[in-house]
């Protein structure tokens, strides 16, 4: 299938945007200026200002003279790029491959997309009509190459769709400026009488390069399709993506749920056919008024089950604001992993951490309380408490060793240990009472000490004397005291965890 590209030229991008915000400006001359060596120079203007004779590079004072009543606004750096990025996201409803073409255009790879609107003519008609309805003055061009589409959009008044293979004929009557050449080179070509591309298109490549440099060869051959030119999309496309374009905008939750469920089912069947499962996904919805929204989910285990993935999205449906109606849903599987065939077999026996049922349970819990509230710990070959366990979210990761059974440990440690005020009968005994967070605890039972020394091959340090202490209310704590062997050392006490 031959490539097809669309170039969209927003001729009055900044002034159109200002007129959308302030409708009273539509009938007035409007221009944007920027400071230059103490002067204000015009950088952009609308059609009304152009008709009065305002041109780029003109001083603001001259613009006020030849266009009485002109409205001047200060240009903010990067504003046009910000607007183009927003328009590029809007164009995602037509193709996933959209590129910002600074300073005033967009490039779209519409290969295989035009039939969705009934052909290339209807495709452009729909796009142009909706952008003009938003308030933008645009001119599109469609061709087999980016360069030819760009040239047609900016230099041709009619015949904006170049038939496949027709780049050469389309470029012949156009001025050299259609090839995206530098200003100095355009001046040189004009001085030599090359007013149209036809006047030099058949010159030998070596002569063109010798007289005008390599840039004219590159741009000419790119427009003709003899040199490769690549479109760098605003959003990198994901390998597994599905979309639904609706015939009529939808607003009710019931219809939204039905549509999203069908979209998820299509993606899950595709993943199942390739032996993959979904780990994270993003659902994007595009509204008829040009606005959009996103929902994102993640799973602890590669999943191909439509109902499970739908349930995770359904928990966020209250965040969907359909407005005047949603016309397109896009589902991107942003992360996939190989899926086990066990997902499609009824589970029997004792559940393991990597079982599908446990993973789905954690997905549902995480969707409600947040993924960061779920922790899985694996034992490590270390004695020092802070390094004795590893926190991981990977349910398939196997432990390097078994949990120690010869010493009692809390389920979760405090990070870092919190200081307490403790009183002991002698320095080497467990405390009889301690104050923690302004509350006094009287200890009735205590086991210990268990002396744990720093792992000297990892870092220097002393030791800790740990005690399992129980207070009058039956609560048990894991306390430790710091060394007090050297003269002048005073034992400090900390609480490091709780026992159930």
C-alpha positions, 0 to 999 in steps of 0.5 A: 500500500503506497504511503499517503500524507496530509499536511495542514497549514494553519495560516493564522494560527495565533490570531485564530486562537485569540479570536476563538477566545475573544469573538469580538476580534473576528472583524478587526485587524489583529497582529502579534508582536515581539520586541527587537532592539527596542522596537516591536515587530509584527510576527503574525497577523490575521487576514483583516490586517493583511488586507490593510497591508500589515506584513511580518517584520513591520514595526508596531508603529507602522502597523497602527498607522496603516491599520487603524484600530489594529489590536496588538498582542505580545507573542509568548515564546513557544505558544505556537508549539503548545497550540500545535500540540493540542491540535495534534492530539485532536487529530488523533481521531483521524490517525495515530501518527501525527507530527508537529510541523513548526511553526504553523503546521501539522503532518499526518500519516493517513495511510490506510485511514481514509477509507474510514470516512469514505475516501480521501476527498471525504476524509479531508472534507470532514477534517477541514470542516471540523477544524474550520468550525472550531475557528481555524483558517486552514489549508490541507494537502495530500500526497504520497510524500511529506514534501509534496503534501507540504508544498500543495498545502501552502502553494496551491489554491485548488487541487489539494489532493495529489493522486498517487504517483503524481508528485512531479506534475504537482510540483512543476508549476509551483515556486521554489519556496514549496521545497522548504528551502532557506531564504538565502537560497530562494533569493539566489534562485529568484535572481537567476530566473528560476521562478518555478520548480519546472525550470530546474527539476530536470537539471543534472543532480551534479549541476544543482549540487555544485551551484546551489548546494546539497539542500536543494537536492535533498528537498527536491528528491524528498518531495519526489519520493526518491529520498526517504523522509520520516514522520516523527509522531507526537506520541509513539504508537504502541504495538497493540492498540485498538480503536472504535469510531462511533457513528453517533456520539454517545453520552450514557454510562450504559452505552459507554460500558458496552462500547468499552467492553467490546473494545477490550474484548477485541484487544484481549482476543488479539493478545491471546492469539499471540500468547501475550497478556496485558500489564498496563493499558490506557483508554483514551476517549475523544469528545465531539467538542474536541476535548479528550480524557484518559483512564489508565490501569495496571495489572499484577499478572499478564491478563487476557481476561476481558471481564477482569480488565473491564472491571478495572476500568469500570472502577474509574468510569465516574471520572469520564465526562462525556460532555456533548458526546464521545465519538472515539475510544482508543485502547492502548496496551502500553505494556504486555508480557508473555502469558501462561496457558494456566490463565485459561484453566480452572485453578485448583489447590492452594493459591500461589503468589503468582496465581491468576486469582491472587493477581486479580484480587490485588488488581481490584484492591489496588484500583481502590486503595492505590497500587502503592499501598500493596507490598510483597516481601521476599526474604534475603540472605542478610541478618541486618533487619533493614536488608532481610527483606525485599519489597517487590511488585513482581508476583512471579519473582522467586525468593532467593532463600526461605524465611528464617524460622528460628527468630521471631520478626514483625510482619512489617518494620518501621522505616526508619526505627523511631526513638523512644524514652525507655527506663531499664533497671540495668543497662543490659536488661530490657526496659521496664517501661517506655514512652512512645508518641507521648504514651507510656507503656508498662512492660510486663514480659520481655524476651531477649536480648537478641544481638544483631551485628552490622554486616561489616563487609557491606558497611561499618557499624555497631550492633543492636540488642533486640527485645520482644516486649509486651505491655499491660494491654497485651500489645507486643513491640520489637525494641532495640538498644544501641551499644553502651560498651565504651566509656561515656556511651549512653544506650539509646532505645528505638522501636522497630516494629509491631507484632500482631 
